[in-house]
Amino acid sequence: MAPRCSNAVFAAFNVVTLLLGAAVLAAGIYYGAPHRGGGVTECEQFLRAPALVLGGAIMAVSLAGLAGACCRATPLLWIYLLLTGLLILAAVCFGVFALVVTNAGAGRAVSGRGFREYHLGDYSTWLRRRVDDGGHWSRIRSCLVDAGVCRSFKSNQTLDDFISSNLSPLQSGCCKPPTECNFTYQNETYWIKPPISSNYSDPDCNSWSNDQSELCYGCQSCKAGVLGNLRSSWKKIAFANAAFVALLVVVYSLGCCALRNNRRHKYSLVGK
């Protein structure tokens, strides 16, 4: 009874992961389909490939585990354990790497302001290169525009209300000019440059545009805001990654048990 129970629990875990993989794969197909009559946005194309690859990989590994447990196919279980072991190693390496590259960098407090401002030079070289790459930034920028990051402000705020706001890294970096530009506030995303041209020390002052499709999406501060947002949400990612590794370790252990059960079953048949 014990071997049968172990294999049943292992199979149940793989049914769950199979459904999870199917959901991820379906999301990838959904993002790649020209739905809603508006075509496929750049952001959706950016999300499609990882979803297809991850969903397909999870389904393939889960099917190998199910077949190995239910049909007592030992070679499939060996393949399953090898792939799961590699996945555990990859998840651990990813967690360590992400902690290292996101360790540096934080928003700087601004005198008299409730929000922080973000500077690209405060982050690790590896992260800076990722957002400075033209192709990468084009896709990230498209995602920010599609998400309406700068449309999420509370409207009709006074200047005092605005400067006391607790802005997110994306709002602070992408939706307003840096404080040192000394622009005149009209509303949350409309600022007037001084009438006399100035030699700004911060190039973002010249990059700012009141065009609502441009704003500061081309600014270094916007790239830093993206990295600041990544850094602030890493704690959630770290917890999710740790839970994922723990789940993989449990399933891997059950896979080892199922493999041992298959061997016992084979030897019992030979003994008969």
C-alpha positions in Angstrom: 0.0 0.0 0.0 2.8 2.5 0.8 4.4 2.3 -2.7 1.0 2.8 -4.3 0.3 5.8 -2.0 3.7 7.4 -2.7 3.2 7.1 -6.5 -0.3 8.5 -6.2 0.8 11.6 -4.3 3.6 12.1 -6.8 1.2 11.8 -9.7 -1.2 14.3 -8.0 1.6 16.8 -7.6 2.3 16.4 -11.3 -1.3 16.9 -12.3 -1.3 20.2 -10.5 2.0 21.3 -12.2 0.6 20.1 -15.5 -2.5 22.3 -15.1 -0.2 25.2 -14.1 1.9 24.7 -17.2 -1.2 24.6 -19.4 -2.4 27.9 -17.8 1.0 29.6 -18.5 1.0 28.2 -22.1 -2.6 29.4 -22.7 -1.5 32.9 -21.5 1.3 32.9 -24.0 -1.0 31.9 -26.8 -3.5 34.6 -25.7 -0.8 37.3 -25.6 0.3 36.3 -29.1 -3.2 36.3 -30.7 -4.5 39.4 -32.5 -7.5 39.8 -30.2 -9.7 42.7 -29.2 -9.4 44.0 -32.8 -6.4 46.1 -31.9 -3.6 43.8 -32.9 -0.8 42.6 -30.7 1.0 45.3 -28.7 4.8 45.4 -28.2 4.3 44.6 -24.5 2.2 41.5 -25.2 4.8 40.3 -27.7 7.5 40.8 -25.1 5.5 38.6 -22.6 4.6 35.9 -25.1 7.9 34.1 -25.7 8.7 33.5 -22.0 5.2 32.3 -21.3 5.3 29.8 -24.2 8.7 28.4 -23.2 8.0 28.2 -19.5 4.5 26.7 -20.0 5.7 24.1 -22.5 8.7 23.1 -20.3 6.5 22.7 -17.2 4.0 20.6 -19.2 6.7 18.4 -20.7 8.3 17.7 -17.3 5.0 17.0 -15.7 3.9 14.6 -18.4 7.2 12.7 -18.0 6.6 12.5 -14.2 3.0 11.3 -14.7 4.0 8.6 -17.2 6.9 7.5 -15.1 4.7 7.1 -12.0 1.5 5.7 -13.5 3.1 3.4 -16.1 6.2 2.6 -14.0 8.4 3.8 -16.8 11.8 4.1 -14.9 13.6 5.8 -17.8 11.0 8.6 -17.8 11.4 9.1 -14.1 15.2 9.4 -14.5 14.6 12.1 -17.2 12.1 13.8 -14.9 14.5 13.8 -11.9 17.3 15.2 -14.1 15.2 18.0 -15.4 13.8 18.8 -12.0 17.2 18.8 -10.5 18.4 21.3 -13.1 15.4 23.4 -12.5 16.1 23.6 -8.8 19.7 24.5 -9.5 18.6 27.2 -12.0 16.1 28.7 -9.5 18.6 28.8 -6.7 21.2 30.5 -9.0 18.6 32.9 -10.2 17.7 33.9 -6.7 21.3 34.5 -5.7 22.1 36.4 -8.9 19.1 38.6 -8.6 19.9 39.5 -4.9 23.4 40.4 -6.0 22.5 42.7 -8.9 19.6 44.4 -7.1 21.5 45.0 -3.9 22.8 48.4 -4.9 20.6 51.4 -5.7 17.8 53.2 -3.8 15.8 56.3 -4.3 17.3 59.6 -2.9 15.2 61.7 -0.6 14.5 65.2 -2.0 14.3 68.2 0.4 10.7 69.3 0.9 9.3 66.5 -1.1 7.3 63.4 0.0 8.7 61.3 -2.9 12.1 60.1 -3.8 14.0 60.5 -7.1 16.0 57.8 -8.8 19.4 58.0 -10.6 20.7 55.4 -13.0 24.3 55.6 -11.7 23.1 54.2 -8.3 22.4 50.7 -9.7 24.6 47.8 -10.7 26.5 47.9 -14.0 24.6 44.8 -15.2 21.2 46.4 -14.6 22.2 49.7 -16.2 23.3 47.9 -19.3 20.0 46.1 -19.6 17.9 49.3 -19.7 20.5 51.3 -21.7 20.2 48.8 -24.5 18.1 50.4 -27.2 16.1 47.2 -28.0 15.4 46.4 -24.4 14.4 49.9 -23.5 12.1 50.2 -26.5 10.1 47.2 -25.3 10.1 48.3 -21.7 9.0 51.8 -22.7 6.1 50.3 -24.8 5.0 48.3 -21.7 5.0 51.5 -19.6 2.9 53.4 -22.1 0.5 50.5 -22.6 0.1 50.2 -18.8 -0.8 53.9 -18.5 1.7 54.4 -15.7 1.4 58.2 -15.9 -2.4 58.1 -16.1 -2.6 56.8 -12.5 -2.1 60.1 -10.8 -4.8 61.6 -8.7 -6.1 64.4 -10.9 -6.4 68.1 -10.1 -3.8 68.2 -7.3 -2.4 71.4 -6.1 1.4 71.8 -6.1 1.5 71.3 -2.4 -0.5 68.1 -2.7 1.7 66.8 -5.5 5.0 67.4 -3.8 3.8 65.7 -0.6 2.6 62.6 -2.6 4.3 59.3 -2.1 5.1 58.6 -5.7 6.1 55.2 -7.0 9.6 54.8 -8.6 7.9 54.7 -12.0 5.8 57.8 -11.4 8.7 59.7 -10.0 11.1 58.8 -12.8 8.9 58.7 -15.8 6.0 61.1 -15.3 7.6 64.3 -14.0 10.8 66.2 -14.6 13.6 66.1 -12.0 13.2 68.6 -9.2 16.5 70.4 -10.0 15.0 71.4 -13.4 12.9 73.9 -11.5 10.0 73.7 -14.0 6.7 75.4 -13.2 3.9 73.0 -12.2 0.6 73.1 -14.1 -0.7 69.7 -13.4 0.7 66.2 -12.6 2.1 65.6 -16.1 2.3 69.2 -17.5 5.3 71.4 -16.5 6.4 74.6 -18.1 10.1 75.2 -18.8 11.7 78.5 -17.7 11.4 81.1 -20.5 15.2 81.7 -20.4 17.2 78.8 -21.7 19.4 77.2 -19.0 22.4 74.9 -19.2 21.0 72.1 -17.1 23.4 69.7 -15.4 20.8 67.0 -15.6 20.2 66.0 -19.3 16.7 64.8 -18.3 15.6 68.5 -18.1 16.1 68.7 -21.9 14.5 65.3 -22.5 11.2 66.2 -20.8 8.2 66.8 -23.1 4.6 67.8 -22.3 3.5 65.5 -25.0 1.5 62.9 -23.0 2.9 60.0 -25.1 6.5 61.2 -24.4 6.8 62.9 -20.9 10.0 61.6 -19.4 9.9 58.1 -20.9 13.2 58.8 -22.7 14.9 60.1 -19.5 17.6 58.4 -17.5 15.4 58.9 -14.4 12.7 56.8 -16.0 15.2 53.9 -16.6 16.3 54.3 -12.9 12.6 54.3 -11.9 12.1 51.0 -13.7 15.1 49.6 -11.8 13.8 51.1 -8.5 10.5 49.4 -9.1 12.3 46.1 -9.8 14.3 46.5 -6.6 11.3 47.3 -4.4 9.3 44.3 -5.7 12.3 41.9 -5.4 11.2 40.9 -1.9 8.0 39.5 -3.3 9.9 37.7 -6.0 12.3 36.3 -3.5 9.5 34.8 -1.4 7.9 33.4 -4.5 11.2 31.9 -5.7 11.9 30.4 -2.3 8.4 28.8 -2.3 8.9 27.5 -5.8 12.3 25.9 -4.8 10.7 24.3 -1.8 7.9 22.9 -3.9 10.4 21.5 -6.4 12.4 19.9 -3.6 9.2 18.2 -2.3 8.3 17.0 -5.8 11.9 15.9 -6.4 11.8 13.8 -3.2 8.5 12.2 -4.2 10.0 11.5 -7.6 12.9 9.7 -5.9 10.4 7.7 -3.9 8.4 6.8 -7.0 11.6 5.6 -8.7 12.5 3.5 -5.7 8.9 2.0 -5.8 9.3 1.2 -9.4 12.5 -0.7 -8.7 10.8 -2.6 -5.9 7.9 -3.5 -8.1 10.3 -4.7 -10.8 12.3 -6.9 -8.4 9.0 -8.3 -6.9 7.9 -9.4 -10.4 11.3 -11.0 -11.1 11.1 -12.8 -7.8 7.7 -14.3 -8.8 
